[in-house]
Amino acid sequence: MHFLVPTSSSSSPSPANTSSFSLLFLAPENLSKPPAKIHIGIHGISGHSSKTTSLCAVVDRSSSNVSSRKESPDEEVLVVRRPLLENSGEDEGDKTYPAKIDAGLSKIAKKMPIFEPERSESSSSSSAAAVARAQEKPLAVNLDLSLYRAKFLARSFRYKDAEKILEKCIAYWPEDGRPYVALGKILTKQTKLSEARTVYEKGCQATQGENAYIWQCWAVLENRLGNVRRARELFDAATVADKKHVAAWHGWANLEIKQGNISKARNLLAKGLKFCGRNEYIYQTLALLEAKAGRYEQARYLFKQATISNSKSCASWLAWAQLEIQQERFPAARKLFEKAVQASPKNRFAWHVWGVFEAGIGNVERGRKLLKIGHVLNPRDPVLLQSLGLLEYKHSSANLARALLRRAAELDPRHQPVWIAWGWMEWKEGNTTTARELYQRALSIDASTESAARCLQAWGVLEQRAGNLSAARRLFRSSLNINSQSYVTWMTWAQLEEDQGDSDRAEEIRNLYFQQRTEVVDDATWVTGFLDIIDPALDTVKRLLNFGQNSDNNNSQLNDTLKYMGGAKDGQSSQVAGSSVGGREDTETGSGFNLDAFLREKLSLDPSKIEVNLDSQRLGRFIRGKTSGA
């Protein structure tokens, strides 16, 4: 309860021209005690204009048991420097302004409990607790360090330690979205998909739905689980949270492509370019769509835009090279591979695809060298050793290939294609029992992936050749349950029935394939409008791409395209080798790229000392044919 009573100014140390009031505060627990008097006076502040007044609170403790000392104005006066009124500068005497003074007193009275001796101790203890809590929380810089530490542990497959660190990050910084994303990805790698979904859901709630990265990761997870409708909703939420989040637009478009909604996918990719600007991933996806539709010049133009957007984008150069390989433009493809390794010298995909390409067109030594270079630069990658092992099996010896495949399986025991390739090689060598064991090992890793579907199909062929037709049929059916779009599996199964004299059953299987396959309906009319968005000078673009003309076999058109490649040097981009593709001149000097010099200058590698490091005893054991214990 608050009481305002007028008092004389004699007890106040304020000047005579100051009006004062006495405020009595009665707390429920202090009703039996004499009330403390607090004198409120209006004083002119020295050193300020006479038009400014302020409040002075004087605590009268003479009647309380708190302190027996005499009142001292220096110790007992609290000056509240708050201007209340403007006056004319004349002596105001006892003239008061009750309305504004009452308002000021009310504000002070509401805060009066802090002046009670009984509560001051508890107030100080609560302040100490607040300070302790503030000191307990680490500095913000520790969040970045913890995220880096968790990432390092995850790369070392120490998932439990990484999870503990990320859970602490979430406890200390619940409003930051990065720990949720990192923890969700780690759980996904361990196939703990329900737990990852829970983490993403909590992250969206903690960030109030404003973090596009969490929405996008959650959408990718739902898409992986087959919840396409839910994934669309989450991608949509990500673009609403941040319309400049390019990964959401691109991921959503890829989802629509897999569902066969090409027009919808192009619309999403166009929005991604509109809101996010030039992006190599969007251009690359659009180019692949054009290549699949057979519009190769449009695809080349879009690949060119991707490389201009980011000349260091190795994926764009490799995808463009794949297009040229499909069109059998091998010199152009080789030039693009050279661009890829120059853009990213240690990229394992660049060396791998280039090596497979060279071996595929007959340059076996060149392909072997490129794969070995990739292995030296990426000694922990099993795919390079897998391809090198298959290359050695075809052109060298099965024992060396077996050693290389075993080494690849040791590098990553959960890499299914290595076990499948090894099983295929053993089957070709006549070791059907070992092949079955290797196929079983591949399926034990994950029986729901595309690699598992290919493994089941290869195993079915093995059983078919071995005469186990019922087992072969079961394996083909299991493969199609995973990937119903596999033309090879359907036709292999149909051929099995054809060989058994059941032509009706074979025809039924072929009809089933054509009935259930996903039809992709494409439209070429979108290109003009879309390229108009990319480049307003549409006439120039049309001349560059030669719309309406079939120039797939026109080398001069390819020269013009390569001439405008982003990052290409003058006088080199338009140089294309002659028709003698696959010869030593085309490989070594025709492209103008010196591989050995590049290895010495950029990678500090000696071309004469690039070999796969295999243990001699282990290699000798495999040469003797001991392949047990796979």
N, C-alpha and C positions, 0 to 999 in steps of 0.2 A: 504494500500500500504506500502511496506517495501523498504527502501533505505539503502544501505550500503555505507558509505563514510569514507575514511581514515581521521583520526584526529591525532593531536599531542598527545604525552603522558604527556604533562605538566599538563593538567587538571585532569589527573587521579592520584589517590593516589598510583598507582602500582609502583613498582621499575622501574628503568631505563631500565632494560633489557627486558622489557615486551612490546610486540606490542599490540596495542588496536585499536578498531574500534568504530565508533559511529553509532548507529542504530536509525533512525527516524521513528516513527510510526505516520501515518496520518489517523485518522478515519474520515469517511464522515461527522459526526456531529461536528468535531473539525477542519475543514479546515480553519476557520476564526481565529483560535487561534494559537499562536506561538507553534510550535511543541516542545514536550519534548524530550530531548536528553538522550539517554541511552548509556552509555559507556560500552563496553564489553572489558574486558582485560583478558589476560592469565597470571595467577600468579602461582608461585610455592607455594604449601601449606606447611606451616611450620610444622615440625614434620614428614614429609613424605619424601620419597625418591626423589632425584632430578630428577628422570626419570618420575615423575608424574606431570602433569600440570592440571590446572582447569580453569573454566570460572568465571570471576567476572563481575557482572552487576552493573554499577553505574548510578543512575537516576539523571539527571540534571534537577532540577526544578526551576532554577533561572529565566527562561523566562516564566514560567507559573504562573497562579494565584492560584494554589493550595496551595502553602506554600511560605511564604516570608522569611523563615529561611535560614540561610546559610548552604551550603552543609557540612555535617559532615560524614566523612568516616565511623564512627562507626554506624551511623543511616541509611545511604543511600546506603551502599554496601551490595549486596546480593551475597553471595558466593555459587556458584553451584559446588558441589564437584563431578565432572564428569571427569575421566581420558580421555584424548583425544589421546595423543601420548606418545610414549616412545622415549626418546632422549638418547644421549650418556653421559649425565651428564656434558657436557661442556657448557660454556656460549653461548646461542643461538643468542644473540643480537636481531636484528630485523627480524630474519628468521621466516617465517610463513608457515602454512600448510593450504592453502585456502580451499581445498576440504572438509576436515573434519571440519574445523571451520565453513564453510558455512552451513554444515549440522546441526551442533549444533545451529547456530544462527537461522536457519529456524524453528527448533523445538521450540525455545524460542519465536520467533516472532509469531507463531501460537497461543501461549498462552498469548500474551501480553494484550488482552482486560481486563484481571483480574487486571491489574495495573492501569486502567483508573479510576480516581476519580469518574466519573459519574456512572460507572457500579459497583463500589465496594459496594455501598449501596444495589443495587438490588441483587447482589450476596449474600450478607450476609442475606438478607431477604429470598431468596430461600433456603439457608442453614438452616435457622431457621425453615422454613416450613417443610423441610425434616426431621429435628430433631423432630418436633412436630408430624409428621406422624409416625415416628419410635416409639415415646413415646406412641402414641395412641394405637398401636397394642399391645395386651397383650403378655405376655411371653408364650413360647411354652408349659410350664407346665399347663397353664390354659386350653389347649385343652383337656388334659386327664381328668382334673377335670370337665370340661363341658360335656364331653362324659359320664362320670360316673353319673353326675347329670341328664342328659337326660334319661339315662337307668333307673335310679331310678324312675323318673316321669312316664316313660312309663309303668313300672310295676305297678304303682298306677293308671293307666288308665288316667293320666293327659297328654293326647297326645298333646294338643295345646301348653302347656308350654314347653314340650319336643321339639316340632317342632321349636319354637322360638329360643331355645338355639342352636339347630343344624344348623339353618339358619345363626345365627351369626358365628358359627364355620366355616361354608363354606365361609362366607364373609371374615373372617380373614385368614383362612388357606385353600384356594381353591385347593392347590396341594395335600392335605392329603385326602385319600380315605375313612377314617373311618366315617366322618360325613355323607357322601353320603349313605353309607351302612346302618347306623343306621336310617337315615331319611326315606330311602326307605322301611325298614322293618316296621317302625311305620305306614307309609301310607298304606302298604299292610294289616296290622292288621285292619285298618279302612275300608278296601275294596276300597281304593282310588288307584286303580291299574294304571290308566292312569297317575296320578300324580307321582306315584312311578317310572313308566317307564321313565318319564321325568327327574326325579332326577338321575336315573342310567345313562341315556344318557349324562347328563351334567357332571356327575362324570367321565365317561370314557374320555370325551373331556378334562376336566381339568387336569386329570392325564396322558394325552397323550396315553391312552390305555395300560398303564403299570401296572395297579392294577387288579390283578386276582380276588380279592374279589368282586369288583363291577361287573365284567363280570359274575361271577358265580351267584350272587344274581339276576341279570337281567335275566339270563337264567332260573333260577327257576321260576321267575315271568311269563316269556313267556310260560313255560311248564304248569304252572297252568292255563293260559288262553287258552291252547290248541294249541298254535303256536309251534308245535313240530319242524318244520324245522328251524324256527328262534332260538329256544332254542338250537338246535344242533350247529348252527353257533356261538352262544354266549359261549357255553361250550368249543367249539374249540378255541375261542379267549382267554378264561381264561387259557387254557393249554398252549397256545402260550406265553401269558404274563408271566406265571410262571409254568413250567412243574412239579414243586414240590408241586403244590397246590392240595392236595389230595381230597378236597371237590369237585373240578371240575370233576376229574376222576370218583369219586363215584356217583355224581349227574347225570353225563352223562350216566353212566352204568345203574342207576335206570330208567332213561328215556327209554333206549333201552329195558330193561326188560319189562316195561309196554307196549311197542310196540311189544313185542314178539320176538325181535332180541337178542336171548340168546347168540349166538356166538359173536356178536358184543359187547355185554355187558361183556362177559368174556375177550375179547381182551382189552377192556378199563380198566377193573380191573387189568389185568396183567400188563398193562403199569403203572397203579398207584403204584403197588408194585415195579416195576422196578425203577421208578423215585423217589418215596417217601419213599421207604423202608417198613418195616413191619408196618402194620396198622390194628387195630382190626376191623374197619368198613368194610374194603375190605375183610378180611378173613371171617367176619360174613356173608356178602352178598353172597360170594362164597359158604359158607357152606349151606346157605338157598337154593341156587340153586341146590346143590347136594341132599339135603333132598327132595326137590320137585321132583327131577328126580328119587328118590328111591334109591340113592346110599348113604346109611346111614353111612357106615364106613368111606367113604371119607368125608362126612359131619362132622362126629365126629373129624376126624383129623384136618379139617379146623377150627372147633370150638376150638379145643385145641390150634392151632396156634394163634387164636384171644386172648385167655386168657393168653397165654404166652407173646404176644405182650403188653398186658395191663391187669394185674391181677385185676385191679380195675374197669375193664369195666363190669358194671352190666348188660348191654344189651347183652353181649356175653354169660354170664352165663344163663340169662333168655331164650335166644333163644335156647341154647343147652338143657335146661330143657324142652322146648316145644317139641323138637325132641324126647326126651326120653318119654314124655307123649304120643306122637303119637304112639310110639312103645310099649306102656303099660309097660314101665320100671319105675314103680313108685318109688321104693327106690332110683334109680339113679337120677330121677328127683328131689326128695326131697333133696338129697345131693347137687345138683346143686343150688337149691333155697337157701340152707344154705350158699353156697359160695357167692351167689348174695348179700344177706343181710350183710354178713361179709365184702364184698367189698365196699358196699355203704349202711350203716345202716339206713339212712333216705330216701332211694329211695322209692317213692310211688308206682312205678310199681312193684318192687320186692315184697313188702308186699301184694299188690293187687292180682297179679297173683298167688302167693303162697296160699293166702287165698282162692281164687276161686278153685284152684286145690284141696286143702284139703277138701273143702266142696263138690266138685264134686265126690270124691271117697268115701264119706260117713263120713268123719271126720268133722261133722258140728260144734262141739264146737271148734275144732282146727281152722277151717276156720274163725269162728266168732271172735276168739281171734286175729288172724293175721290181719284181716281187722280193728279191733279196734286199734291195735297197729299202723297200717299205718295211721289211722285217727288222733290219738294223735300226731304222728310225723309230719303229714301234715294236719293241721286242716282246711286249705283253699281249699283242693282238693275235688271236688264233686264226682269224680268217685268212690272213696272208700265208700262214703255214699250211692251211688247208688247201688253198689253191695251188701253192707250190708243190704240195704232196701229190695232188691229182695230176699236175703237169709232169712230175717225175715219173708217176706211174704210167703215163701215156708214152713218154719219150725216153725213159731211163729204166729204172728197175722198181719192182714192187716192194723190195725190202727197204730201199731208201724212202719210198713213198709211205710205207708203214711207219717208219721211224718219225717222219715229219708229222704224220697225223697223230701219232701217239703224243708227240711233244705238244701239238696244238691242244689235244684233250687235257693235258696236264696244265696248260696255261689257264684254261677256263673249262672246268669239268661240266658246267651247265650250258655249254654252247651246243645246241642240238645239231646244227648242220655238220659239225665235225664228226660226231658219232655216226650220222647218216652216211656221210661220204666214206668214212672208214668201213662201215658195213657194206656199202655198195662195192667197194674195192675187194673186200674179202669174198663177196659173192661171185664177182667176176673171176677171182682166183680159184673158185671151187670150194671155199671154206664156208659152207652153208651154215654149219653150227655156230661158228664164230660170228657170221653175219647176223644170225638171229639174236645172239646175245647183244651185239652192238645196237641193233634196232630196238631191242627191249630197253637197253640203257638210255637211248634217246627218248623213248616214250615215258620213261620213269621221271624225266625232268619236268615235262609238262605235256599232257595228252590233249590239249585244246588249242594249240597254236597252228599256224600255217605250216611250220616245219614238221609238226606231228602229222598233219594230213599228208605231206609228201613222204614222210617215213612210212606211213601205213600203205600208201600206194606202192612204194618200192618193195615193201615186205610182201604185199599181195602178188606182185610180179614174181618174186622169189618162190612163193608157195605154188603159184601157177606153173612155173617151170619145173618145180619138184613134183608135180602131180597132185598136190593137195588142193583140189579145186574148191571144196567147201570152205576151207580156211581162207583161200584167196578171195572168195566172194564176201566173206565176213569182213576181211580187211578192206576191200574196196568200199563196202557199205559204210564202215567206220570212217574211212577217209572222207567220203562224201557228206557224212553227218557234220564234219568240221568245216569243210569247204565244198559247198554244193555247186560252185561255179567252175570246178576244175574240168576242163575239156579233156585233158589227158586221162584222168581217172575214169570218166564216163566211157570214153572210147576204148580204153583198155579192157574194161569190164565187158563192153559189147563184143569186143574181139574174142574174149574168152568164150562167150556163149556161141559166137559164130564158129569157133574152132570145134566146139562140142556138137555142132550140127543143129543147134537150136536157133534158127534164123529168126523166128518170131520173137523170141525173148530178146535177141540182139537188137531187133528193130524197135521193140518196146523201150529198151534202155536208151536208144538214141532219141526217140521221141520225148522221153522224160527229160532228157537234157535240154532240148530245145523249148520245152514247155516251161521249165522252171528258171531258165537263165534270165538274168536281169538285162532288159533291153535299155540301152543308152541312146536316147533320142537327142541328137545335136542339131543346132541351127546355125547356119553360117551368116545369117543376116545381122547378128549382133556385132560382128567385127567392125563394121564401118562406124557405128555409133560409139563403140568402146574406144577405138583408136582415135576418134575425134576428141575424146576426153583426155587421152594421153598427149596428143600433139594436135593443136588446133590447125596446123598446116597440113590438112588432110590430103591435099593434092600431092604434096611432096611425099607423104607417106605412101600414097597409092603408087606413085612412080617408083618408089624404092622397092615396094613389095610386089609390083606387077600383078595387081588384083585381076582375076579372071583369066590368067595365063598359066598354063602348065609348064613351069620352068624347072621341074625337079631335076632334069638331066642337063641343065644349062650351067656350065662351069663359070661363065662370065657373071651370071647372077650371084653365084656363091662368092666370087671375088668381090663384088660390090658389097655383099653383106659383111664379109670379113674385113673389108676396108673401113667400115664404120664401127668395128668392135671397140668397146670401151677399153682404154688402156693399151691398145695396140700401137706399136711403134710405126712411124712413117716409113714406108718403103718395105715393110715386112708383112703387114697384115694381109696384103693382097697377093702374096706369093703363095701359090698352090703348086704342089708337085704335079708331075705329069702322070700319064696313065699307068706307068710301071709301078703300081703300088705293091709294097711288100718287099721290094728290093733293098739292098744295103744302102744304096745312094739315097733313097727316100727316107730310110730310117735314120741314118747317121748325119747326112749333110744336106739332104734335099729340103728339110724344114728350116735350116739355118739355126738349129738349136744344138749346142754342144753339151751333151749330158755329163760327160766326165768333168768338163770345166765347171759346170754348175755344181757338181758334187764337191769339188775342191774349194770353190770360192764361197758358196752359200752354206754348205753343210759340213765343211772340213772333214770330208770322207775321202779315203783313198779307194778309187774304183777297183784296184787290183786286190783289195783285201776285204771284199764284201762277201762273207760266207755266213751260213746259218750255224750258230753255235750249238752243236749237239754233243752230249756226253759220249765219249768214245766207247766206254764199256756198254752203255745202254744201246748205242748204235750197233755194236757187235752182237749183242744179244738178239736184236731184231733181225740182223742179217742172217743169223742162224735159224730164223723162223719161229722164235718163241714169242707167240702173240697172246698167250694165255694171261688171265688176270685183267682183261679189259674192263 
